[in-house]
Amino acid sequence: MLVSLAENAGFCNGVRRAVKIAEESTEEKTEWYTLGPLVHNDDVINHFKQRGIAVLDNIEEIHLSNDEPERGIIIRSHGVSPELIERAREKGFKIKDATCPLVKRVHDIVRLLSDAEYDIVIFGDSEHPEVQGIAGWSGQNVKIVANLDEARLLGKTAKLGLVSQTTKDEKEFFAVAAALLDTARELRVFNTICSATRKRQEAAWVICQDVDLMLVVGDRKSSNTNTLFKECVKTGVKTFRIMNASEIEADWFRGISKTGITAGASTPDWIIKEVLDRMTDYEENKQEQQETMEQEIQEQSNLEEESTEQLSQEQDSPQVAETSANEESFAKMEAEMAGFASPSRGDIIKGIVIQVLDDDVMVDVGGKSEGIIPLRELSLKDVESAKELVAVGDEIEVKVLKWDDDGTILLSKKRVDSEKELDRLEQYAQEDKIIEGTIIESVKGGLLVDVGIIAFLPASHVDDGYVKNLDEYIGQTLEFKIIEFNRNKRRGSQIVLSRRELVAEEKARLKEHFWQEIEEGQTRTGKIKRIVDYGAFIDLGGYEGLLHVSEIDHRRIEHPSNVLNEGDELDVYILALDREKERVSLSRKKLLKSPWEIVVEKYQEGDIIEGTIVRIASFGAFVEIEPGVDGLVHISQMADFRVEKPEDVVSVGEKANLKILSIDPGQKRIGLSIKEARNDMESQEVEDYLENQEDNE
Ligand code: SF4
């Protein structure tokens, strides 16, 4: 089967640009939102959601305050009105404008028309965000017409400008323009229809002329995908609309020799690639079936030729006939003549292991001849030696592969195991049951999973969103559903798996449980998922909360990564919950002793301690006692003599011995004295000296 991809399938330049801008924004510290979905495609939306860019329907949903992280709005390719941008700025949002340059051009045209006092007509759908954005740039005298009938109802005016929604049909636009000729004394028509949609539709039409079946890839919510689908259906070619590769059904391609593929403007390249990969898979499978069929026909005709030849040789020379007889039949016949029941090729029989070597296993199958299982036919798993799997005396089930001319029978245990596994998995597939498997390898387009036999997990079914690095799943044992089971497939995997739905269900369950259980004031253990400049996102088991940098410690933290490490576990206090917006604010600081609590526990009045001068004022010097707690040495406590200026006796950064004169936790004040510390220390020195002298006498 030939597969052709239509030109211009997938993202148009405007959408590609917007997606690129959003992708770049995921690397920044700002918390970005898109105003409305970036594209009409759930896979893309989920991809960005997982990378921290949520969809905001209305900017009034969020109230910004100074202690919150910086937030920003990405304007999608449809564009918005200038008022909306202004309002977002007023609210404190940063703005990234991903409006398509072609839509921006329409904004410029209507603004100029409005400045020149033209009435403006927009041909388009009044509910479409692009049209609403254009109307916002058009001033007061703007009307939106959806079709020719509505255009004919417009009243007379002096000066009129006509523009179109970029994705409208050109013929309809010209009909509307013609209908407006009578409406105004001066009519200015700007064809603002984008050629991307037209080119995509034309390319799809061209390909439809040459194929038996057409696949249109795109989200069901995408209006341009729906239009594309209708255009393909109109050509009379059998057409299916699919969201992604998982919706393709093998039955569609029976009797089909050429398939065409196109995709809507909101379909990312990776979804198109998966569809192409899946089609290649079908193609290979079909080719293989063809090859197998041809091979069987060839074998059959060889056999027929052989028997004809044999017959003529037998007639010519009975001696030669004897030696050229089928050796396998001969060995089998011998066994039968000896009175043993002899199994035939393909039979499944039981046998007892009588010898185990590294490379093969000998089996007594109850006849005159022994059976041999070579290591490669012993197990579905790769092993170094047969001794790892069987022992002498074991009873095993084996399949007869062939009789050798010396009378031994070539057996396979692996094929019996494989059939049993396939029976089990077929039942799981029919009953839609969950199976467990271990991911063993990444391959083109997905992962290989050991579920008893090796199954294929397409990349789009690994998680409920886009997975950037498939390799990180290798070695994990996870649960799956079987979405495709084809026992007769000879190349590629007979079993295709998915965990997309399971992951989504599990996340929904964990989320529901999380919101039922969580309360403000609780202490929870979480895992640090992601560190950003303004804090860290903590996975609380089903949901992530934000630990703002100001809530990490009582001390001032320069950057969260100075204190926290991604992947570490920590206890956090549930500071605040916003159930409506599903936000959780956390604190670590609340669970730590405050510096003042530490000071009260650790120090007493009269203690002599060492501290560092951190700041000098006209009335004295501040000394850091503990991180976050400074004490004051009043100028009168600096020396025994009168000090004019504190700088005359101390400097910032200098270490000093200090006596604690007073601790007042209520007022958060500590009084210190350098003078008394020095006097006390000198007195102590004298006392020590005298004591030493007495001891020496
Ligand atoms: S369809 Fe055309 S106008 Fe619209 S976003 Fe794409 S490139 Fe821009």
Boltz pocket constraint, residues with backbone or C-beta under 6 A from the ligand:
constraints:
  - pocket:
      binder: B
      contacts: [[A, 12], [A, 13], [A, 14], [A, 15], [A, 77], [A, 78], [A, 100], [A, 101], [A, 102], [A, 103], [A, 166], [A, 167], [A, 194], [A, 195], [A, 196], [A, 197], [A, 265]]
      max_distance: 6.0
